[in-house]
Amino acid sequence: MKSILELNEKKVPAVRIDPALNKYDKVVLFPEKLAIANEMLKKTNFADVIGKKYSR
């Protein structure tokens, strides 16, 4: 087994993503959780959190 330092020196990823998972690329797997997250984002003002520097 390779050490962490050896893996960090490599430019090749240590984990390969299975190309068969590309079929889920545009599919919402958890619509209920997405709706809850969108509601939370509407109520939050991130411009104050990250500063005016990054706001559009």
C-alpha positions as CSV (number, residue, x, y, z in Angstrom):
1,M,0.0,0.0,0.0
2,K,1.3,3.5,-0.9
3,S,1.7,6.1,1.8
4,I,-0.2,9.4,1.8
5,L,3.0,11.3,0.9
6,E,3.5,9.2,-2.2
7,L,-0.2,9.7,-3.2
8,N,0.1,13.4,-2.7
9,E,3.1,13.6,-5.1
10,K,1.2,11.9,-7.9
11,K,-0.9,13.9,-10.4
12,V,-3.2,10.9,-11.0
13,P,-6.4,10.8,-8.9
14,A,-6.5,8.1,-6.2
15,V,-10.2,7.4,-6.9
16,R,-11.7,6.7,-10.2
17,I,-15.3,7.6,-10.9
18,D,-17.3,5.0,-12.7
19,P,-18.4,6.4,-16.1
20,A,-21.7,4.5,-15.7
21,L,-22.7,7.1,-13.1
22,N,-22.9,9.7,-15.8
23,K,-26.5,8.7,-16.4
24,Y,-27.4,10.5,-13.1
25,D,-25.7,13.7,-14.2
26,K,-28.9,15.7,-14.8
27,V,-31.2,13.7,-12.6
28,V,-32.4,15.1,-9.2
29,L,-32.1,12.1,-6.9
30,F,-33.6,13.7,-3.8
31,P,-36.2,16.3,-4.8
32,E,-37.5,16.8,-1.2
33,K,-34.0,17.7,0.0
34,L,-33.4,20.0,-2.9
35,A,-36.7,21.9,-2.2
36,I,-35.6,22.3,1.5
37,A,-32.2,23.5,0.5
38,N,-33.6,26.0,-2.0
39,E,-35.9,27.4,0.7
40,M,-33.0,27.8,3.1
41,L,-31.0,29.6,0.4
42,K,-33.8,32.0,-0.3
43,K,-34.0,33.0,3.4
44,T,-30.2,33.5,3.7
45,N,-28.4,36.6,2.6
46,F,-24.9,35.3,1.6
47,A,-23.8,38.8,0.4
48,D,-23.4,39.8,4.1
49,V,-21.7,36.6,5.0
50,I,-19.0,36.5,2.3
51,G,-18.8,40.3,1.8
52,K,-19.5,42.7,-0.9
53,K,-16.3,41.7,-2.7
54,Y,-17.8,38.6,-4.2
55,S,-21.4,39.8,-4.8
56,R,-22.5,40.5,-8.4
